Amino acid sequence: MVDIPKTDSTAPFRLMDLPNELIRAICFDDGLEGKDLKSLRLVNKHISDFASDSFAEFYLESFTVVMTRSSIQAFIDISRHPRFSRYVHTVNISPVYAFSEGLAALVRNLTPVLMQTDQKKEKCEPGPKEVCFYTNRYFAEKRLSDRDAEWMLGAAFAVLAKRDQHLGLAFDVGESNPVGAKAYLYHRYSNEFGNDDRIWALSWKETIHTTIQAIHQQGCDINGLSIIGVQLGSYRWKSTLCPDEIEAELATVCRQLESITINFDFGDIKATLFCARRILSAATNLKHINLGAVSDDFHSLTKYQVLDCIPSPSIESVSLLAFAINQLDLMRFLAKHQAAIRAITLRNCRLQGSWESLVVWVRDHLPKLDHLEMDGVWDRLDDGPGYVQGGPLIKIVPGEDMKARINEMLKDGRQK
């Protein structure tokens, strides 16, 4: 008679008892949050080996560096890490600064009640912690010179360049996932002061100048560039995005780019589009364009030769957000790249022309198109005032029959 081993049904479950494949699958489960991954790394060395990769993918794929010594040092440490550095895909260098007038504005609004626990006040006001963290950031930024910032950034990019990693570079006021800045980034976006231009200053020119110089000197490969200022928009902080002093260095970096995103919702659009033109005209290998800016000038893209200046022959996708644009100008650009265009996205755009005739033209002239999205496109048929929302929500994704779906939408639109 064969003895059957007894099992204790009350024995506690142990993660260690699972096969390695299941442990890895658990660590990479989409339902895990950052705090869960941190906890898993502390279980033991075996579990930590699996959780560390998921942890790095979660936290280090994209992060923000602010212009302080501790934050840039954290960037250097990440770039030198033998295991974690390979997970770095996008580095955001924040153009946001604390300044003396902002500190004075915070002090004037100081109350003894902490903002995050103040549930009764209709208007949130900064508490002592806000002032403390802001002050820490102000002095941390003051202690770092432009020369030291460039040298330290260069040290980080130099290591990544040796690893032959293609990176995305961003200048974004959002400051998501900041590194090395725990002491002075206290809930910046959890209150009304987080986006207040009385509190925060923008320094596009200096930040871009310092970063591009560091990248150029180290020969780091950059395949994507994003410049985003929509969350802290104001006429107060007008600044040139592309300094003349680094035109050659900027051109060298831009020649590597495959994708460019420039998105602003404030100020004089002329300066923004002029800088966009300088960047786009140097991007000889560009494939993907994403532009967003609030403008009432239908011919702004043509007037400043933003799209016409692009030397790349193989634009695969174009996305426009919150633009006023002339239909003929847009079709002229798309026609130049009809052999390569695969995706078009228009969101919250004001169109001088007709969404229906634009869609018909797209159907008949862009044979490789497999993604078309039009959301909130407003028609303007003449020079008279006002708009009509002529276009429905259109979303055609790869795998669908483009011509059949467009014909179906046109038929539905005419029946209404």
N, C-alpha and C positions, 0 to 999 in steps of 0.2 A: 504494500500500500504506500502510495506516494504521500509524503508529508507536504502539506500546503502551508507556506509561511503565513503567520498571522500578521495582519496589518492593523495599525492603530489609527482608526478613523478620526481620532481626536488630535492626532499629531499636527502641529502648526505648519501652515504652508511656508516654504522657504524659497525665495527667489533663486537662491544659489542652486537648488535642486533641478532647475529647468535646464534644458539643453541651451547651448550658447546661442543658437539661432533664434530661439524664443526670447532670450534675454535681450538680444540686440533689437528684435522686433518691438519689444515693450519699450525700450529706451527711445526708439524712433517713432513711437506712436504719436499721431497728430494731436491727440487729446491732451498730451502733457504740456504743462506750462513751464516757464523758466524756473519757478521755485521748485517744481517737481524734479527737474533735471539737476538742480543744485543739491537737492536732498539725496538723489540716487548716487551722485558722485561721492557722497560721504558714507555710503553703506560699508564698502570695503574695496580693496584694490581691484578685485575681479569685476565687480559691478561697475566700478568707476571707469575701467577701461572701455566698457561699452557706452556708458552714459556720457563720457567726455566728448566723444565725437558728436553726439546729438546736442550736447551743451554748446559746443563750438559752432555748430551749424545754426543753432537758435540765436545765439548772442553775437557772433562775430561775422556773420555773412554780410551784415551792413551795420555800421556804427558811426557815431559822430565824434569828431575831435574838436574841442573848443580851444581857443588860442591861449592856453595856459601851460605852464611847464609840466604839471602833473598829468594833464590830459594827453599831451604829445608824448610824454614818457610812456604812458600806457600803450599808445599806438606803437612805439618802438618795441616795447616788450612783446606785444602781440605779433608783430612782424618777425621777431627773432625766435618765437616759440617753435620748436621743431615739429610740433603736432598741430597746433591751432592755426598757424599762419596760412595754411593752404585753404582754409575755409573763408578767408577774406575775399569778398567779391566787390563791395562798394565801400568807399571811405568818404564820409561827408565832412568837409571842413567848414565849420560854422562861421558866417560873417557877422554874427550877432555879438555885441559887446555891451558890457555894463559901463556907465559913465557917471561923472560926478553929479550932473543935473538929475539923472535918474535916481541916484541915491537920495538926493534932497527931496525929490517928489515922494519917494517911499516914506521917508521920515515924517513928512508933513501929514501923511495919511495913516500914521502908526496908531494902532489901537492895542489894548492889552489882550484882546481875544484872538486866538489862533484861527487862521482862515479855514482850515479843514474841519474844525469842530464848531464853527459858527453857523448853525443851522437856522437861526431865527432872523438874522439880519437879511433884509431884501438886497442890500448892496454889500458885497464882500469887500473887506478892507484888509490890507496887509498887516500881519502880526509881527511880533519880534523875530520869529524865525525867518520870515521873508527878508527882513532887513539884514539879519545876520548873514544869511547865505548870499544875498546880493553883495554885501560888503566884502565877503570872502572872495567872490568872483572878481569884483572890481580890482582889488589889490593884487590878486593872482595874475590878472591880465596886465596890470601896470608893471609887474616885475619881469615880464618877458619882453625883450626887445625884438624887433622885426628880424634882426640879424640872427639872434639865437633861435627864433622860431623857424627860420629858413634852414638853419643848420640841423635842428632836431628833426624836422620833417624830412629833410634829405637823408638822415640816418635811417629812418623807417622805410622810405621808398627805395633806398639803396639795397636793403635786404630783400624786399619784394622783387626788385628788378633782377637780382641774382637768381631768384627762384623761377624766373621766367613766367610770372603770373600776369594775366591780363586783368586789369582792374577797371571798375567804374569809379569815376570821380564826381562828387557832388558838392555844390555850394548851396545849402538849403537851410533856411531859417528855422526849420522844424525841430532840429536838434534831437531827433529820435535816437534812443539807445546810446547816450553819451558814455564815453569811457574816461576813467581817471578824473571824474569831476563830481564825485559824490558830495563833497563839502560845499559846493556852490551851485547846484542845479536843483533847488528845492521846489518841486511841483510848479515848474515855470508855466506849464500850460493848463494848470488846474484852476486858474483864476483869471479875472479880467485883466490883471496887470501883466499876464504872460505875453500878451500881444500888444501892449501899450507902447506907442513910440515915445511917450514921455519917459519911459523907464529903460527902454532898450535902444541902442544905437546900431546902425548898420554900417559896415565898412567893407563894401564889395571890392573896391579897387585894391586896398592893401592886402586883403585876404587872398584874392585871386593872384595878385602879383607874387606874394611870398610863396604860395603853393606851386604855381606853375614854374617858378624859378627852381624850386627844389626838385620837382619831377624832371625837368629838362636836364639839370646837371647830373642826375643819377641814371638817366636813360630808361626810366620805368615805362612799361607799356600800358597805355590807357585806351580802352576801347569804347568807353561810354562817358558822356559828360552831361550833368544836370545842373542847371542854375535855376533855383526856385525861390521866389520871394513872395508868394501869395499869402502867407500867414502873418506877415508883419509889414503890410503895405502902407506907405505914407508918402506924401509929397515932401515931408520933412527930411527924409534921408535920401535925397537924390545923389547918385554916385555913378561914375563911369565903371562899367563892368570889366572892360578890357583896357588896361593901361597901355599907352603907346610905348612905354619903356620896354615892354616884353613882347613886342609884336612878333619878332623872329622866334622866340621861345614858344609863344602860344601857337604859332603856325606849325611848328614841329610837332607839338602835342596833338593838334587838331588833325593832322594828316593820318594819325593812327585811328581816329574815331570811326566807329560803325554806327553809333546812335548819339543823338543830341536832343536834350529836353531843355527848353527855356520857357519859363512860365512866370508871368508877372501880372498883377491886377491893379497896378497903381501908377501914378505919376505920368510924365510925358512919355508916350510910347515911342517917340522918335528916337530918343537915346537908346532905349532897349532894343529896338529893331535894328538900329545902326550897329550895335555891338553884336547882335545875332548875325547880321550880314558878315561881319569880320570873321566870326567863328565858322559859319557855314561855308564861306568862300575858300577857307583853307582845308576843309574836310573832304579830301579827294576820294576817300574810300567809304563815304557815308552811305548807310543803308536805311536808317530809320530816323524820322524827324517828328518831334512832338513840340508844338509851339502853342502857347497860350498867353493872351494879353487882352485886356479890355480896351477896345478901340471902336470909335464910331466912324472911322475912315474906311470906306469899302475898298479903297485902292492902296491901303497902307503897305501891304505885302509887296505890291508892284512898285509903288512909289519909291520905297527904300530898297528895291531889288533884293528882297530877302530870299525868295525862292528862285529867282532867275540867276542868282549869283552862284548857285550850287554847281560845282564842277563834276561831282560824282555822277557817272552815267547809270548807276544801278540802284536808284531809290526804290526800296521794296515796300515801305509803309510810310504814311503821312497821317498825322493826327493834329487837328486844330481845335483849340478850346477857347470859347468866348471871343471869337474874332468876328468882325464885320468884313465880309469878303465879296468881291465881285465874281459872279459865276464864270464869266469868260476868262478872267485871270486864273482862276483855279483850274479850269479845263485846259488852258494853255500849258500850265505846269505839268499836269497829269499826262498830257499828250507827249511831252518830251521824255517821259519815263514809262510809257505804256508797256514797253517790253519787259519791265521788271516789277511794276507795281502789283503788290499782292494784298494790301490792306489799306483802307481809308476809314478814318474816324472823324466825324464832325459832331461836336457837342456844344450846345448853347451858342451856336453861331448865327449871325444875322447875314442872310444871303441876299445880295442884290441880283435877283433873277428868280428862278423857279426851281424848287426842289425836284419837281416832277421831270422837268427837262434835263436837269443835272443827272438824275438817276438813269434816264433813258440813254444819255450820252455815255455814262459809265458802263452800262450794259453792252453797248455796241462797240466800245473802243478799248476796253481793258480786258484782254483775253485771259490774263493770269490772275485776275482778282479773285480771291476766295474769302475775303473778309470785308464786309461793308457795314458800318454802323453810323446812323444819323439819329441824334437824340436832341430835341429842342432846337431844331433848325427853323428859323423864322424867315419867311419870304418878304422881300420888298421888291415890287415889280416896277416901280418908277421912282421919280425923285420926290414924290409927295410924302407927307409925314405919316408915320405909323407903320406897323408891321402886321402881318397875319401869320399865324402858325400853320403854314401850309403842309408841313411834312409830318407824317406819323412816325412813331418810333420804328426804326428799321435796324434789324440786327441779323445779318446773314453770316454764318460762321463756316470755316472749312468743313468740307464734307457735304454741304448742301449745294443744290444746283443753283448757281448764281442767277442765270438768266430766267429760269422758271420762277424763282422766288421773287425777282424784281417784277416780272410780268404779273404775278399774283397780287403783289402790293399795288401796282399801278391800276389793276382792274378794280380792286377794293376801293382805292382812292377815288376813282371816277364814279363809282356807284353811290358814293356818299353825297 
